[in-house]
Amino acid sequence: MTMAWPPLPVLFAQTAPQALWVLALLLLLASLGCIAATLRTPRRPLVYSAAGLLAAAFVVVLIPAQHAPLAVRLLIGVVALALAVLGGWPVSQLVLALATRSSVEPSAHGGILVRAMTAEGGTTTREVLRGGTTIGLLERLAAAGTIMAGFPEGLAVLIAIKGVGRFTELDEAEARERFIIGTLTSVIWACACAGVFRIVAG
């Protein structure tokens, strides 16, 4: 007795969604690989590639009209969270480099060195926005986590806390510029990564 295979259109309709979920997962993994490769040695082409792969994954997960299996959702969630946390730093650095033309210098503690006027009319150098790398990691973890948990209102709390904590360091224009651009880029990247999971989770 021979097994009767379903017609090709039916077979395609049954397997296409699973293939798209797998494709989305592979695109996210490829984007994460690009980010991992550029963490130690910044490479702009890899950052562009990571952003393009994330955008492609976002489009792919919009196509299937059914929910992904639980295992696929978990895998995509883990990879999307890792991409959100790790990817925001090189992406923010790239956007800051493209958007700013100031002569601020990086410091040894993750901040920037800015020149300020003294009471005597001279200039002095001080460090602001210390710990930006660590704060950025925690910020993206919290931002992605709130979106993935279905609580986008948490973003307002997160940005408010960061703004209050940095308020006294935003006197100089260079600090304000980097704070706004860096924060927005970091949060947008984290939300885009988390958005892929939200679409998959339905």
C-alpha positions, -999 to 999 in steps of 0.1 A, spaced: 0 0 0 15 33 -11 14 65 9 -6 92 -7 12 126 -5 -9 157 -2 -11 179 -33 18 203 -37 -2 235 -29 -14 219 4 21 206 12 35 241 6 8 257 27 17 234 56 54 238 55 59 274 44 51 289 79 77 267 96 102 275 69 97 312 75 101 309 112 134 291 107 145 317 82 137 345 107 157 327 134 186 323 110 185 360 101 186 369 137 215 346 144 234 361 114 227 396 127 240 386 162 271 371 146 278 404 128 274 422 161 297 398 180 323 402 153 323 440 156 323 443 194 361 441 198 371 458 166 344 483 153 336 477 116 309 498 101 300 473 73 292 447 99 269 471 118 251 479 86 248 442 78 234 435 113 208 462 109 198 449 74 195 413 87 173 425 116 151 444 92 148 413 70 138 392 100 112 417 109 97 415 75 98 377 74 79 372 107 51 394 94 43 369 66 30 337 83 -7 338 93 -3 314 123 16 313 156 50 298 157 57 267 178 67 272 214 103 260 208 107 284 179 93 313 200 117 306 228 147 304 205 137 336 187 131 353 221 166 344 234 184 355 203 163 387 200 171 396 236 208 390 231 208 410 199 190 438 216 214 440 245 247 436 226 238 452 193 228 486 207 264 496 216 280 494 181 248 508 165 248 537 189 285 544 183 279 544 146 249 568 147 268 591 171 298 591 147 276 600 118 255 626 136 281 644 157 311 663 145 323 675 179 359 671 192 350 653 225 374 626 236 364 593 251 375 587 287 388 556 305 355 552 324 332 550 295 323 587 294 335 617 274 359 645 282 344 680 277 360 714 282 343 739 305 350 775 315 363 781 350 354 811 373 388 826 365 381 826 328 403 796 319 392 762 307 392 728 324 384 693 313 360 671 331 345 637 325 307 633 320 284 604 312 306 579 330 296 543 328 277 548 296 285 513 283 272 495 314 242 517 317 235 511 280 235 473 284 211 476 314 189 501 295 185 478 265 179 448 287 151 467 305 137 482 272 136 449 254 123 431 285 93 455 288 84 451 252 87 413 252 67 412 284 39 432 268 44 463 290 56 491 267 46 517 293 78 507 312 98 525 285 85 559 299 97 549 334 130 537 321 138 569 301 126 591 330 149 573 355 179 577 331 171 614 324 169 622 361 201 603 369 220 622 342 204 656 347 234 672 364 258 661 336 239 677 308 251 713 311 274 711 281 259 709 246 282 679 237 268 659 266 232 667 258 237 658 221 253 625 229 228 617 256 198 622 234 212 605 203 227 576 222 196 570 243 171 571 214 193 549 192 198 524 220 161 522 228 149 520 192 173 492 185 162 473 216 125 478 207 131 466 171 147 434 183 119 429 209 93 437 183 103 406 163 96 384 193 63 401 200 51 395 164 62 358 166 46 354 200 13 369 187 
